[in-house]
Amino acid sequence: MFDYLNQSLFALFNAAPGLSGWRLHGAIFAAEWVIMVVPVGLVLMWANGAPGQREAAVRALLAAVIALTISKLIGLMWFHPRPFMAGIGHSFLHHAPDSSFPSDHATSMFSVALALMLSQLREVRRFGLALLALGVVVAWARVFLGVHWPLDMIAAFVVSAFAALLADTRAGQALAAALVAMMQTIYRRVLAAPIARGWLRP
């Protein structure tokens, strides 16, 4: 039943033969490059240095680490071939023939987005919501281009939600606070000169 549902949903989203032009390039950009919003966004949150933002950024990073670790363990315990490995559908993006379940790209984006959406800060929650929407676009693009199954994305969301909730527990918050303190010490020592000149916030 799992395979039937996966293949049925995949047939709805996978691009038809002959995909080209702006649709192909746009989907490839979404599938491979939109994820860069995550590290850039977290770095900007840290650089902004506003109260609570650094801890929110570190907690989101912690959620991503937890989620990706779980994702890798699932992949090691249960290998699931990608559509092109099974000769199903049409593939428009080169990818290594490794396990597809769950999607690492979707896991990275969903875990950070959901962790930020649990923040007490309104601007952080808004950024998390924007990331979640972008994550859906990335998930769609990778199925559309034939390198993932739809259920890879659903599993990524479930794993990410679990990781975000785990990072938001008391233990997760305490660990994030300790990491912030350690990272701030390193940050202030390594970048002491630009901080002293006012180029970066302390």
C-alpha positions in Angstrom: 0.0 0.0 0.0 2.9 2.3 0.8 4.4 1.9 -2.6 1.0 2.2 -4.4 0.2 5.5 -2.6 3.7 6.8 -3.2 3.6 6.0 -7.0 0.1 7.4 -7.3 1.0 10.7 -5.7 4.3 10.8 -7.7 2.4 10.5 -11.0 0.4 13.6 -10.1 3.4 15.8 -9.4 6.3 14.5 -11.6 6.9 16.6 -14.7 6.1 15.2 -18.1 8.8 14.4 -20.7 10.2 17.4 -22.6 10.3 19.8 -19.6 12.5 22.7 -20.6 12.8 26.5 -20.5 11.9 28.6 -17.5 9.9 25.8 -15.9 12.9 23.5 -15.8 15.3 26.2 -14.7 12.9 27.5 -12.1 12.3 24.1 -10.6 16.1 23.3 -10.5 16.7 26.6 -8.8 14.0 25.8 -6.2 15.2 22.2 -5.8 18.9 23.1 -5.3 19.4 26.7 -4.3 16.4 28.0 -2.3 17.7 26.0 0.7 20.6 28.5 1.0 18.0 30.9 2.6 18.3 28.7 5.8 22.0 29.3 6.6 22.0 32.9 5.3 18.9 33.6 7.5 20.3 32.0 10.6 23.6 33.9 10.2 21.7 37.2 9.8 19.7 36.4 12.9 22.9 35.9 14.8 24.6 39.0 13.3 21.5 41.1 14.2 22.2 40.3 17.9 18.7 41.3 19.0 17.6 39.8 22.4 16.3 36.3 21.9 17.2 36.1 18.2 20.5 34.4 18.7 19.0 31.8 21.0 16.1 31.2 18.5 18.7 30.8 15.7 20.7 28.3 17.7 17.6 26.4 18.8 16.6 26.1 15.1 20.1 24.9 14.2 19.8 22.3 17.0 16.4 21.1 15.7 18.0 20.7 12.2 20.9 18.7 13.6 18.4 16.4 15.5 16.2 16.0 12.5 19.0 15.3 10.0 20.5 12.7 12.4 17.1 10.9 12.7 16.8 11.1 8.9 20.2 9.6 8.3 19.5 6.8 10.8 16.2 6.0 9.0 18.1 5.9 5.7 20.6 3.5 7.1 18.0 1.2 8.6 15.7 1.2 5.6 16.9 1.8 2.1 14.3 3.2 -0.2 15.3 3.7 -3.9 14.6 7.0 -5.6 12.1 7.1 -8.5 14.7 7.1 -11.2 16.4 4.1 -9.6 13.2 2.2 -9.9 12.7 3.3 -13.5 9.6 5.2 -12.6 8.6 8.6 -13.9 11.0 11.2 -15.4 14.1 12.6 -13.8 15.5 16.1 -14.7 18.0 16.5 -12.0 21.3 14.6 -11.4 21.4 12.9 -8.0 23.4 10.2 -6.4 21.6 6.8 -6.2 21.2 6.8 -2.4 18.1 6.3 -0.2 15.4 8.9 -0.7 13.4 8.5 2.6 13.1 11.0 4.2 14.3 14.0 2.1 17.3 15.8 3.6 16.5 19.1 1.8 13.0 19.1 3.1 14.1 18.0 6.6 16.6 20.9 6.8 14.1 23.5 5.8 11.1 22.2 7.7 13.0 21.6 11.0 14.4 25.1 11.0 11.1 26.7 9.9 9.1 24.8 12.6 11.6 25.5 15.3 11.5 29.3 14.5 7.7 29.2 14.5 7.8 28.1 18.1 9.7 31.2 19.1 8.2 33.9 21.4 9.4 36.6 19.0 6.9 37.7 16.3 9.5 38.5 13.7 11.2 35.1 14.2 7.8 33.3 13.8 7.2 35.3 10.6 10.6 34.2 9.2 9.8 30.6 10.2 6.5 30.8 8.4 8.2 32.2 5.3 10.8 29.3 5.5 8.0 26.8 5.8 6.4 28.1 2.6 9.7 28.0 0.8 10.2 24.4 2.2 7.0 23.4 0.5 8.2 24.8 -2.8 11.5 22.9 -2.4 9.6 19.7 -1.6 7.4 20.1 -4.6 10.3 20.9 -6.9 12.3 17.8 -5.9 9.3 15.6 -6.6 8.5 17.5 -9.8 12.0 16.8 -11.1 11.9 13.1 -10.2 14.5 12.7 -7.5 12.0 12.2 -4.6 8.7 10.6 -3.7 5.9 12.6 -2.2 6.0 10.5 1.0 9.7 11.4 1.4 8.5 14.9 2.0 5.7 14.0 4.4 8.2 11.9 6.4 10.6 14.9 6.4 7.8 17.1 7.9 7.0 14.5 10.6 10.7 14.1 11.6 11.2 17.9 11.5 8.1 18.5 13.8 9.4 16.0 16.3 12.9 17.6 16.3 11.5 21.1 16.6 9.4 20.1 19.6 12.4 18.3 21.1 14.5 21.4 20.7 11.8 23.4 22.4 11.7 21.3 25.6 13.4 22.5 28.8 16.4 20.4 28.0 16.6 21.7 24.5 16.3 25.3 25.6 19.0 24.8 28.2 21.3 23.2 25.7 20.6 26.1 23.2 21.3 28.7 25.9 24.6 27.0 26.7 25.6 26.8 23.0 24.7 30.5 22.6 27.0 31.4 25.5 29.9 29.3 24.1 29.4 30.6 20.5 29.2 34.2 21.7 32.6 33.9 23.4 34.2 32.4 20.3 32.4 35.0 18.0 33.6 38.0 20.2 37.2 36.7 20.2 37.5 35.8 16.6 35.7 39.0 15.3 36.9 41.4 18.0 38.3 43.9 15.5 35.1 44.4 13.4 33.0 44.3 16.5 35.1 47.1 18.1 34.8 49.2 14.9 31.0 48.8 15.1 30.7 46.8 11.9 29.2 43.9 13.8 27.0 43.7 16.9 28.7 42.3 20.0 
